[in-house]
Amino acid sequence: MKALTEKLEKDKVMGLGRRRWRRFRRNRRGFYSLLVFSFCFFLSLFAEGISNDVPLLVIYEGEAYFPLFHTYPETTFGGDFETETDYLDPYIVERLTTNGNRAYFPLNRHSFQSINFDIDGPVPSPPTRENVLGTDDRGRDVFARLLYGFRLSVLFGFALTGVGTIFGIIAGAIQGFFGGRIDLFFQRFIEIWGAMPELYLLIIFASIFKPSVLLLLILLSLFSWMGLSDYVRAEFLKGRNMEYVKAAKALGVSNVTIMYRHLLPNGMTPVITFLPFRMSASILALTSLDFLGLGVPPSTPSLGELLAQGKANIDAWWLSLSTFVVLVGTLILLIFIGEALRETFDPRKS
């Protein structure tokens, strides 16, 4: 009997999930935004194979080498030094492209940190055939830095959204389920914690510790959970007085089981619908901090750092324009996805 009941509940959940998926697909703007965003993010995961200053495959004297996965000294290809091979060196290029040797480079032969020393003129330089989106103020390829910076921003957004969501769910569930003094204590703590100057704290910690993505993730996670906890708290406050919750308590079911198996699935609607908006806010936070010089280290590819270069070099329109298109396009796609999810989970449109 218990197995039959669990199977019926599982079928009911799967049926509801299929209906919501069909409803989401009917929202073409949100559905196609999800496809475009997923495609761009999937491509960025293979950024090293799309834009890099090392070849994907080298056939030298009948042997195969994979410089993308292994570092080879210059002497391997007939050079004079034991240092890492510079595959853009004209001598090495000649060695790899003559006498039957082959080198297969990515589509864009620049990494996010490689400098183009063959530029005729000052940097930042405008778009050319070699640098399709131009170079920045250090001669680095803008397309490569945009590609790697987009991946970093999205991964950071996923991480910050995930951490903030987990802590927000835990805090909101405890407040809403137990109520009373626990809820009152948490509410006062959130009021005090939310009043702390987040930007000043970031400035202080950035001056004390070496900037890094992990440090930035930890600092922003300390504040990112508060917005979601209020919605989860409201859902748990509403659901804890339901008949099935009272029945579960009367049967001796533990509080953790009730919260996880009964109340949490019914309270996930605001969590899911807010995920894309929280994701866009996380990306925008990273970009803003990098723009102010409080984010990732200077050598790290970042959309905010490119915007700061565009501000410092007004005549280099390609810096601001390309970064603006990538950043705004990403945020618009996430907003469209969020609006589609909000309509999908709206009970009035079920």
Salt bridges, closest charged atoms under 4 A:
ASP11 OD2 - LYS7 NZ 3.16
GLU48 OE2 - ARG151 NH2 2.85
GLU130 OE2 - HIS110 NE2 3.81
ASP136 OD2 - ARG140 NE 2.81
ASP136 OD2 - ARG145 NE 3.93
ASP183 OD1 - ARG233 NE 2.78
GLU191 OE2 - ARG188 NH2 2.69
GLU235 OE1 - LYS238 NZ 3.50
GLU305 OE2 - ARG140 NH2 3.41
GLU305 OE1 - ARG145 NH2 3.31
GLU339 OE1 - ARG29 NH2 2.84
ASP346 OD2 - ARG348 NH2 3.14
